[in-house]
């Protein structure tokens, strides 16, 4: 099943791509999902679209300064959204309980995961978002096991 390539030719195709990504995440049964991509690649926009697919009714925004936002999906289960771009250290992530979130079994969507690499579980999904044009993106979804 993995790896999976998901093409997003235009912004209007994002909801369908997010639905495809959601199906891949569900089938993989792996709650920790890392999102890698350059600044401005659309990681937060993708998470917003994915959360819509999952039935999240809350406003989905980047937790750049709070580090983590919690949403509720259609089944009233938590969905955790992390943005570690501005984190100062792995210790700071430990202080907010990142390891406990990652071990919770609930969906954790993590932007800039390399900044907390020592805390990541050995089994996780990696979504690499590549800019291929002004509105187009390519998402490669892979399973990482250590």
C-alpha positions in Angstrom: 0.0 0.0 0.0 2.7 2.5 0.9 4.3 4.6 -0.4 1.5 6.6 -2.0 1.8 9.5 -4.3 -1.0 12.1 -4.2 -1.1 14.8 -6.8 -2.8 18.1 -6.1 -3.0 19.9 -9.5 -4.9 22.9 -8.2 -6.1 24.3 -4.9 -9.7 23.2 -5.8 -8.4 19.6 -5.9 -7.2 19.8 -2.3 -10.4 18.4 -0.6 -10.2 15.3 -2.8 -6.5 14.9 -2.1 -7.1 15.4 1.7 -9.8 12.7 1.5 -7.3 10.4 -0.1 -4.7 11.2 2.5 -7.3 10.5 5.3 -8.0 7.1 3.8 -4.3 6.3 3.7 -3.8 7.3 7.3 -6.8 5.3 8.4 -5.7 2.2 6.4 -2.2 2.5 7.8 -3.5 2.6 11.4 -0.7 4.9 12.4 -1.7 7.9 14.4 1.5 9.9 14.2 1.7 11.8 10.9 4.7 14.0 10.1 4.4 16.7 7.5 7.6 17.9 5.9 8.0 20.6 3.2 9.5 23.9 2.7 8.1 27.1 4.2 4.9 27.9 2.3 4.5 24.5 0.8 1.0 24.3 2.3 1.4 22.0 5.3 -1.1 23.9 7.4 -3.5 24.3 4.5 -3.3 20.5 4.0 -4.0 19.9 7.7 -7.0 22.3 7.5 -8.4 20.3 4.5 -7.7 16.9 6.2 -9.4 18.1 9.4 -12.5 19.0 7.3 -12.5 15.5 6.0 -12.3 14.2 9.5 -15.3 16.2 10.5 -13.5 18.8 12.6 -15.8 21.8 13.1 -13.3 24.0 15.0 -11.3 26.6 13.2 -8.0 25.0 12.2 -5.0 27.3 12.3 -1.3 27.0 12.8 -0.2 26.5 16.4 3.1 28.2 15.6 3.2 30.1 19.0 1.1 27.7 21.1 3.0 24.6 19.6 -0.2 22.4 19.8 -3.9 22.9 19.0 -6.5 20.3 19.9 -9.5 19.7 17.7 -12.3 17.2 17.9 -13.2 15.0 14.9 -16.7 13.7 13.9 -16.4 10.9 16.5 -15.5 13.5 19.2 -12.0 12.1 19.4 -9.0 14.5 19.8 -6.9 15.5 16.8 -3.6 17.1 17.8 -1.9 19.6 15.5 1.7 20.5 16.3 3.9 23.2 14.7 7.5 22.9 16.0 8.9 25.6 13.7 9.6 28.0 16.6 10.5 25.5 19.2 13.7 26.3 21.1 14.6 22.8 22.2 13.5 19.2 22.5 13.2 20.0 26.3 10.5 22.6 25.5 8.6 19.9 23.6 8.9 17.6 26.6 7.6 20.3 28.9 4.4 20.6 26.9 4.0 16.8 27.0 4.7 16.1 23.4 5.8 12.5 24.1 2.5 11.8 25.9 0.5 13.3 23.0 2.5 11.1 20.5 1.8 8.0 22.7 -1.9 8.8 23.2 -3.1 6.7 20.2 -5.0 9.8 18.9 -4.1 11.4 15.6 -1.1 13.7 15.8 -0.4 15.9 12.8 3.1 17.3 13.2 4.7 20.2 11.2 8.5 20.6 11.4 8.9 17.2 13.0 12.7 17.1 12.6 13.0 19.7 15.4 11.7 17.0 17.9 13.1 13.9 16.2 14.3 12.3 19.4 10.7 12.3 20.7 9.0 10.7 17.7 7.8 7.2 18.0 9.5 4.5 15.9 6.4 3.8 13.8 5.0 6.9 12.0 3.8 8.2 8.6 5.8 10.8 6.7 4.0 13.1 4.3 6.4 15.1 2.2 4.7 18.1 0.5 6.5 19.2 -2.6 5.7 22.4 -4.5 5.4 21.6 -8.2 3.8 24.8 -9.4 2.0 28.0 -8.2 -1.0 25.9 -7.0 0.1 22.4 -7.5 1.6 20.1 -5.0 2.8 16.5 -4.8 2.4 14.5 -1.5 4.4 11.4 -0.9 3.2 9.3 2.0 5.6 6.8 3.4 5.7 4.7 6.6 8.8 5.1 8.7 9.8 2.4 11.1 13.0 2.4 13.2 
